Amino acid sequence: MAKAVADTQSPAENAAGYVSDDSPIMGFSHMHDSGTGGQPSLGNFPLFFHPGCPEDDFVKCDYSVMHRGANRVPGSAFASPGYFSINLTNSVRAEMTVTEHTALYRFGFPGNDSVNIVVDDDVVTQVPYAPLVVIDLIDLMNSRNGGGIQVYPESGRVVGDGRYSPSFGAGHYQAFFCADFRGADIRNTGTFTANKATAEPKFLGGDIKSGYQNPHGSAGAWIQFEKPATNTITARVGVSFISVDRACENAEAEIPDFDFGRVEDDARRAWSGKLSAVEVDSTGVSEELQTVFWSGLYRTLLSPQNYTGENQLWNSSEPYFDSFYCIWDSFRAQHPLLTIIDPPAQAEMVRALIDIYKHEGKLPDCRMSFCKGYTQGGSNADIVIADAYIKKLDGGIDWETAYEAVVSDAEVEPKHWGIEGRGNLVSWHDKGFIPWDDVDTNGTGPTSRTISRGVEYAYDDFCISLFAEGLGRTHEADKYYQRGGNWRNYWNPDQRDVYRDPMGEISQSDFQGFMQPRLANGSFRYQNTRTCSPIHQTHGCYYDTGFDTYEGSPWLYSFFVPQDMAGLVGLMGGADRFVERLTFFHTSGISYMGNEQGFLPVFQFHYAARPALSSFWAHEYIPALFNASVNGIPGNDDCAMGAFSAFAMMGFFPVAGQDVYLLTPPFFPEVKIRAKGPGKWAVIRVRNFDPEQRAIYIQSAALNGKTYGRNWITHDFFLKGGVLEFVVGEKESKWGRAGDDLPPSYPTWGNEGGNGVGGGDGG
């Protein structure tokens, strides 16, 4: 729960608090959501230290978030798992580490009688050395409504709370903190509102009768200290979503000794334990590629956040996880990766999803800060749950209630389907598609995204069919299997790819047949095939805008048929023509790797018997877009971008919701992943590894010493362990190209369109 870092006042998105730019540091706060887009979340109760105040007068220090910021010393930021530090131009050095619910900070000062601080335009001024800490009730989004704060002059303890809004959802949540300080005697205390500080009162709240109202925006408490004996002040901040008392209990239980070194060591060991599920032989691999891999794996483990014991909405013996940002993003790569490297955590997340269903009536598609988030596409928690069932995830999951939850998504339209479940279900059941002009009298939500919601609904239903089949519900499995074929209702075989060329002339490629919106009378409606791609109206397709695709183009969504890729290959003209089209997608500027729907198309060449091309494009995007530079993540990484790079570099990629991993050579001579059995490993090895990354095409493979021709593998490899060996070369081979070597494809619509390529074992 505790994730301490510096918060920046960045013109770009600062959703995780810190941005690597030149913007000022506004404070150091204790809870963050990593890498989300849109409005920032959390960042509640930031601390900020002044080394002293002008003329030694606390009134002349800056207090509000708009005034108090200090620039960072260029190049001083340093991060490692469980630790962050940065130097400010006001002479303060800030270090921080965490336990589960508590942040521990160490603020260092130069120790002279007067301190040089750099202000605007590089002007250096001096202030007397007497550190002053500001504790603000604000959050990153400036959404606070109500709450209060109190400072105790004798002990220096500061406690407070506030009511806040979620960043991408509806509702409110409450948060609480408890801060203590060590290292210096207290000189004076007080409170502030906006940029005005006073020594009295010591309490701010919302009680009008008391005369102490707490306005919106910056408001809080301050403490000025005498000179610290060791020029260091340590701050401990416990956080809670239950109460101030719980926040104090968390702090006292987790960090009773204020020992920064011990807490940092414990945090590092905890991270090492999590990351030890994977080992790599990095011989010959550049430091940059190693950084890309390990930082991606690290970021995969940042969210969802474990708030078990801190659920402010209901009492339950089940785990509670929050910060599902959003399952639309995470189902494709992050949750499948957690199923492999941290199955206990993934099982708890599935249990948490089921418990949310039990108490709120629907599975979430997005959830943050105890609030219902906006549903971006389908009800993709269905895929997470089906994926967990298919891959035999255990850990106390109630599969019968899980099935009840996914069927509720498929059959019961909620009143507000913009924040849970699915909309337009009458038409979906009766027509097999969502009409652009649908009249939905059962619920409300944005009527946009009929294509992207439709192809996702189809895949959600297909995954439910696999779940139902596993539970022995044959009739229901057949129903949802047939609905899985509804993607074809969006396929307009006559739609051409028309666009304006760089000279402004109307032109078209020679590709025909795309997903398109439809009207209630069955006719097609036109959306430009490139709309909302990086080369045409990039930012036009969001949650409540008028287009029929979400954060992507019809070009992109025309590839989203994981359940029936053989059928799609056939509709696109067969294997060779499919390869031409997918290659054009990656070379023409239409593809965008900053959104998660772009992940699977990197590897879909497998379905057209060209796994070498999947390897080629994985090695193109890494390191071109995924690298160790400041801009080395192509989009917001709410844990999915890291999962993509980790998967690609380990040599396999999941088809989420199915027991299928598409194989490519790893970026290392050997990758070892801890299997379920004690002391067992799933090992992927390149026998003739090329450090120059030129030999990236599999020539032959062996599984446990036996020739292996499939270009995919099942989850049993990660459950039981074993050794998968590749021989690689610089040119494409015949490996993985025979019809029986291709991944499974399920003909959800009879035999129309033909396979175009061979079948593959459906498992």
ChimeraX attribute file (.defattr): number of C-alpha atoms within 10 A of each C-alpha:
attribute: neighborCount
match mode: 1-to-1
recipient: residues
	/A:1	25
	/A:2	21
	/A:3	23
	/A:4	27
	/A:5	28
	/A:6	26
	/A:7	27
	/A:8	28
	/A:9	21
	/A:10	18
	/A:11	9
	/A:12	11
	/A:13	18
	/A:14	23
	/A:15	27
	/A:16	26
	/A:17	29
	/A:18	20
	/A:19	20
	/A:20	12
	/A:21	14
	/A:22	13
	/A:23	18
	/A:24	19
	/A:25	23
	/A:26	25
	/A:27	24
	/A:28	26
	/A:29	27
	/A:30	30
	/A:31	24
	/A:32	26
	/A:33	26
	/A:34	25
	/A:35	24
	/A:36	23
	/A:37	18
	/A:38	13
	/A:39	13
	/A:40	23
	/A:41	29
	/A:42	26
	/A:43	27
	/A:44	28
	/A:45	33
	/A:46	25
	/A:47	23
	/A:48	25
	/A:49	28
	/A:50	24
	/A:51	27
	/A:52	28
	/A:53	21
	/A:54	15
	/A:55	12
	/A:56	13
	/A:57	12
	/A:58	24
	/A:59	16
	/A:60	14
	/A:61	21
	/A:62	19
	/A:63	30
	/A:64	22
	/A:65	23
	/A:66	13
	/A:67	12
	/A:68	18
	/A:69	24
	/A:70	25
	/A:71	19
	/A:72	22
	/A:73	15
	/A:74	12
	/A:75	9
	/A:76	11
	/A:77	16
	/A:78	11
	/A:79	12
	/A:80	12
	/A:81	16
	/A:82	20
	/A:83	21
	/A:84	18
	/A:85	19
	/A:86	20
	/A:87	21
	/A:88	20
	/A:89	18
	/A:90	25
	/A:91	20
	/A:92	23
	/A:93	20
	/A:94	24
	/A:95	24
	/A:96	27
	/A:97	30
	/A:98	28
	/A:99	22
	/A:100	16
	/A:101	23
	/A:102	30
	/A:103	28
	/A:104	28
	/A:105	26
	/A:106	21
	/A:107	21
	/A:108	21
	/A:109	23
	/A:110	16
	/A:111	17
	/A:112	11
	/A:113	11
	/A:114	15
	/A:115	22
	/A:116	19
	/A:117	20
	/A:118	17
	/A:119	14
	/A:120	8
	/A:121	6
	/A:122	10
	/A:123	9
	/A:124	13
	/A:125	13
	/A:126	16
	/A:127	19
	/A:128	18
	/A:129	24
	/A:130	24
	/A:131	27
	/A:132	22
	/A:133	21
	/A:134	26
	/A:135	29
	/A:136	28
	/A:137	31
	/A:138	27
	/A:139	25
	/A:140	26
	/A:141	19
	/A:142	19
	/A:143	20
	/A:144	23
	/A:145	18
	/A:146	19
	/A:147	22
	/A:148	23
	/A:149	26
	/A:150	22
	/A:151	24
	/A:152	15
	/A:153	15
	/A:154	11
	/A:155	12
	/A:156	22
	/A:157	17
	/A:158	23
	/A:159	27
	/A:160	27
	/A:161	26
	/A:162	22
	/A:163	18
	/A:164	24
	/A:165	22
	/A:166	22
	/A:167	24
	/A:168	24
	/A:169	19
	/A:170	16
	/A:171	13
	/A:172	16
	/A:173	17
	/A:174	20
	/A:175	23
	/A:176	26
	/A:177	29
	/A:178	28
	/A:179	24
	/A:180	19
	/A:181	23
	/A:182	16
	/A:183	18
	/A:184	19
	/A:185	16
	/A:186	20
	/A:187	16
	/A:188	16
	/A:189	24
	/A:190	23
	/A:191	25
	/A:192	26
	/A:193	20
	/A:194	18
	/A:195	17
	/A:196	15
	/A:197	23
	/A:198	15
	/A:199	15
	/A:200	11
	/A:201	15
	/A:202	19
	/A:203	21
	/A:204	26
	/A:205	20
	/A:206	16
	/A:207	13
	/A:208	9
	/A:209	7
	/A:210	9
	/A:211	10
	/A:212	14
	/A:213	17
	/A:214	23
	/A:215	17
	/A:216	16
	/A:217	21
	/A:218	22
	/A:219	27
	/A:220	32
	/A:221	31
	/A:222	29
	/A:223	25
	/A:224	24
	/A:225	23
	/A:226	16
	/A:227	24
	/A:228	19
	/A:229	11
	/A:230	12
	/A:231	15
	/A:232	21
	/A:233	22
	/A:234	20
	/A:235	21
	/A:236	27
	/A:237	31
	/A:238	32
	/A:239	34
	/A:240	28
	/A:241	21
	/A:242	17
	/A:243	19
	/A:244	19
	/A:245	16
	/A:246	18
	/A:247	24
	/A:248	23
	/A:249	19
	/A:250	22
	/A:251	27
	/A:252	18
	/A:253	12
	/A:254	17
	/A:255	22
	/A:256	11
	/A:257	11
	/A:258	20
	/A:259	12
	/A:260	20
	/A:261	10
	/A:262	13
	/A:263	22
	/A:264	19
	/A:265	14
	/A:266	16
	/A:267	19
	/A:268	17
	/A:269	14
	/A:270	15
	/A:271	16
	/A:272	13
	/A:273	10
	/A:274	14
	/A:275	16
	/A:276	13
	/A:277	15
	/A:278	19
	/A:279	14
	/A:280	17
	/A:281	13
	/A:282	16
	/A:283	11
	/A:284	13
	/A:285	16
	/A:286	12
	/A:287	11
	/A:288	12
	/A:289	19
	/A:290	18
	/A:291	13
	/A:292	23
	/A:293	25
	/A:294	16
	/A:295	18
	/A:296	23
	/A:297	27
	/A:298	20
	/A:299	21
	/A:300	27
	/A:301	24
	/A:302	18
	/A:303	21
	/A:304	28
	/A:305	19
	/A:306	19
	/A:307	20
	/A:308	16
	/A:309	16
	/A:310	20
	/A:311	18
	/A:312	16
	/A:313	13
	/A:314	8
	/A:315	10
	/A:316	13
	/A:317	8
	/A:318	18
	/A:319	21
	/A:320	24
	/A:321	29
	/A:322	23
	/A:323	25
	/A:324	24
	/A:325	26
	/A:326	25
	/A:327	27
	/A:328	21
	/A:329	24
	/A:330	29
	/A:331	24
	/A:332	25
	/A:333	26
	/A:334	29
	/A:335	31
	/A:336	26
	/A:337	25
	/A:338	19
	/A:339	21
	/A:340	21
	/A:341	23
	/A:342	18
	/A:343	19
	/A:344	15
	/A:345	19
	/A:346	24
	/A:347	21
	/A:348	21
	/A:349	26
	/A:350	27
	/A:351	24
	/A:352	22
	/A:353	26
	/A:354	30
	/A:355	24
	/A:356	20
	/A:357	19
	/A:358	15
	/A:359	13
	/A:360	13
	/A:361	16
	/A:362	26
	/A:363	27
	/A:364	28
	/A:365	30
	/A:366	27
	/A:367	27
	/A:368	27
	/A:369	29
	/A:370	23
	/A:371	22
	/A:372	22
	/A:373	25
	/A:374	23
	/A:375	27
	/A:376	25
	/A:377	25
	/A:378	27
	/A:379	30
	/A:380	32
	/A:381	27
	/A:382	32
	/A:383	28
	/A:384	25
	/A:385	30
	/A:386	28
	/A:387	25
	/A:388	26
	/A:389	23
	/A:390	16
	/A:391	21
	/A:392	13
	/A:393	19
	/A:394	15
	/A:395	14
	/A:396	12
	/A:397	20
	/A:398	13
	/A:399	19
	/A:400	9
	/A:401	15
	/A:402	24
	/A:403	20
	/A:404	14
	/A:405	24
	/A:406	28
	/A:407	17
	/A:408	19
	/A:409	28
	/A:410	25
	/A:411	14
	/A:412	16
	/A:413	20
	/A:414	21
	/A:415	16
	/A:416	15
	/A:417	20
	/A:418	25
	/A:419	24
	/A:420	27
	/A:421	29
	/A:422	29
	/A:423	28
	/A:424	23
	/A:425	23
	/A:426	19
	/A:427	16
	/A:428	20
	/A:429	14
	/A:430	9
	/A:431	15
	/A:432	22
	/A:433	31
	/A:434	31
	/A:435	25
	/A:436	19
	/A:437	14
	/A:438	16
	/A:439	13
	/A:440	14
	/A:441	9
	/A:442	15
	/A:443	15
	/A:444	17
	/A:445	20
	/A:446	16
	/A:447	22
	/A:448	21
	/A:449	24
	/A:450	27
	/A:451	31
	/A:452	30
	/A:453	23
	/A:454	27
	/A:455	29
	/A:456	24
	/A:457	29
	/A:458	28
	/A:459	30
	/A:460	28
	/A:461	30
	/A:462	32
	/A:463	29
	/A:464	28
	/A:465	25
	/A:466	24
	/A:467	28
	/A:468	22
	/A:469	16
	/A:470	14
	/A:471	14
	/A:472	11
	/A:473	13
	/A:474	13
	/A:475	12
	/A:476	17
	/A:477	22
	/A:478	17
	/A:479	15
	/A:480	24
	/A:481	27
	/A:482	19
	/A:483	24
	/A:484	29
	/A:485	24
	/A:486	25
	/A:487	27
	/A:488	20
	/A:489	20
	/A:490	23
	/A:491	20
	/A:492	19
	/A:493	13
	/A:494	10
	/A:495	18
	/A:496	16
	/A:497	18
	/A:498	16
	/A:499	17
	/A:500	11
	/A:501	10
	/A:502	7
	/A:503	6
	/A:504	8
	/A:505	9
	/A:506	10
	/A:507	11
	/A:508	13
	/A:509	10
	/A:510	9
	/A:511	18
	/A:512	17
	/A:513	18
	/A:514	25
	/A:515	30
	/A:516	26
	/A:517	29
	/A:518	24
	/A:519	14
	/A:520	15
	/A:521	9
	/A:522	12
	/A:523	11
	/A:524	19
	/A:525	13
	/A:526	13
	/A:527	18
	/A:528	18
	/A:529	25
	/A:530	22
	/A:531	24
	/A:532	25
	/A:533	22
	/A:534	16
	/A:535	13
	/A:536	17
	/A:537	13
	/A:538	16
	/A:539	14
	/A:540	19
	/A:541	21
	/A:542	17
	/A:543	20
	/A:544	15
	/A:545	15
	/A:546	15
	/A:547	24
	/A:548	28
	/A:549	29
	/A:550	26
	/A:551	24
	/A:552	29
	/A:553	30
	/A:554	25
	/A:555	24
	/A:556	25
	/A:557	22
	/A:558	21
	/A:559	23
	/A:560	23
	/A:561	21
	/A:562	22
	/A:563	25
	/A:564	22
	/A:565	25
	/A:566	29
	/A:567	26
	/A:568	28
	/A:569	24
	/A:570	20
	/A:571	23
	/A:572	24
	/A:573	19
	/A:574	19
	/A:575	23
	/A:576	15
	/A:577	17
	/A:578	23
	/A:579	22
	/A:580	12
	/A:581	19
	/A:582	20
	/A:583	16
	/A:584	15
	/A:585	17
	/A:586	16
	/A:587	10
	/A:588	10
	/A:589	13
	/A:590	21
	/A:591	25
	/A:592	23
	/A:593	19
	/A:594	17
	/A:595	17
	/A:596	22
	/A:597	20
	/A:598	18
	/A:599	23
	/A:600	21
	/A:601	22
	/A:602	24
	/A:603	27
	/A:604	24
	/A:605	22
	/A:606	26
	/A:607	31
	/A:608	27
	/A:609	25
	/A:610	24
	/A:611	27
	/A:612	27
	/A:613	23
	/A:614	22
	/A:615	25
	/A:616	18
	/A:617	16
	/A:618	24
	/A:619	19
	/A:620	13
	/A:621	16
	/A:622	19
	/A:623	17
	/A:624	12
	/A:625	16
	/A:626	23
	/A:627	20
	/A:628	17
	/A:629	11
	/A:630	9
	/A:631	11
	/A:632	14
	/A:633	21
	/A:634	16
	/A:635	19
	/A:636	19
	/A:637	24
	/A:638	28
	/A:639	28
	/A:640	33
	/A:641	28
	/A:642	24
	/A:643	29
	/A:644	27
	/A:645	27
	/A:646	27
	/A:647	22
	/A:648	27
	/A:649	23
	/A:650	25
	/A:651	22
	/A:652	23
	/A:653	28
	/A:654	26
	/A:655	21
	/A:656	24
	/A:657	29
	/A:658	24
	/A:659	21
	/A:660	21
	/A:661	20
	/A:662	25
	/A:663	24
	/A:664	28
	/A:665	28
	/A:666	23
	/A:667	28
	/A:668	25
	/A:669	22
	/A:670	22
	/A:671	22
	/A:672	21
	/A:673	21
	/A:674	22
	/A:675	22
	/A:676	19
	/A:677	11
	/A:678	8
	/A:679	8
	/A:680	16
	/A:681	23
	/A:682	21
	/A:683	24
	/A:684	24
	/A:685	25
	/A:686	22
	/A:687	13
	/A:688	13
	/A:689	23
	/A:690	18
	/A:691	15
	/A:692	10
	/A:693	15
	/A:694	14
	/A:695	18
	/A:696	26
	/A:697	24
	/A:698	26
	/A:699	19
	/A:700	17
	/A:701	23
	/A:702	15
	/A:703	17
	/A:704	13
	/A:705	11
	/A:706	10
	/A:707	12
	/A:708	19
	/A:709	19
	/A:710	20
	/A:711	28
	/A:712	23
	/A:713	20
	/A:714	15
	/A:715	18
	/A:716	15
	/A:717	17
	/A:718	22
	/A:719	19
	/A:720	15
	/A:721	21
	/A:722	20
	/A:723	16
	/A:724	22
	/A:725	24
	/A:726	24
	/A:727	18
	/A:728	22
	/A:729	18
	/A:730	13
	/A:731	12
	/A:732	18
	/A:733	16
	/A:734	14
	/A:735	20
	/A:736	25
	/A:737	21
	/A:738	18
	/A:739	16
	/A:740	17
	/A:741	21
	/A:742	27
	/A:743	29
	/A:744	23
	/A:745	21
	/A:746	20
	/A:747	22
	/A:748	21
	/A:749	17
	/A:750	11
	/A:751	10
	/A:752	11
	/A:753	17
	/A:754	16
	/A:755	22
	/A:756	22
	/A:757	22
	/A:758	20
	/A:759	20
	/A:760	20
	/A:761	14
	/A:762	12
	/A:763	9
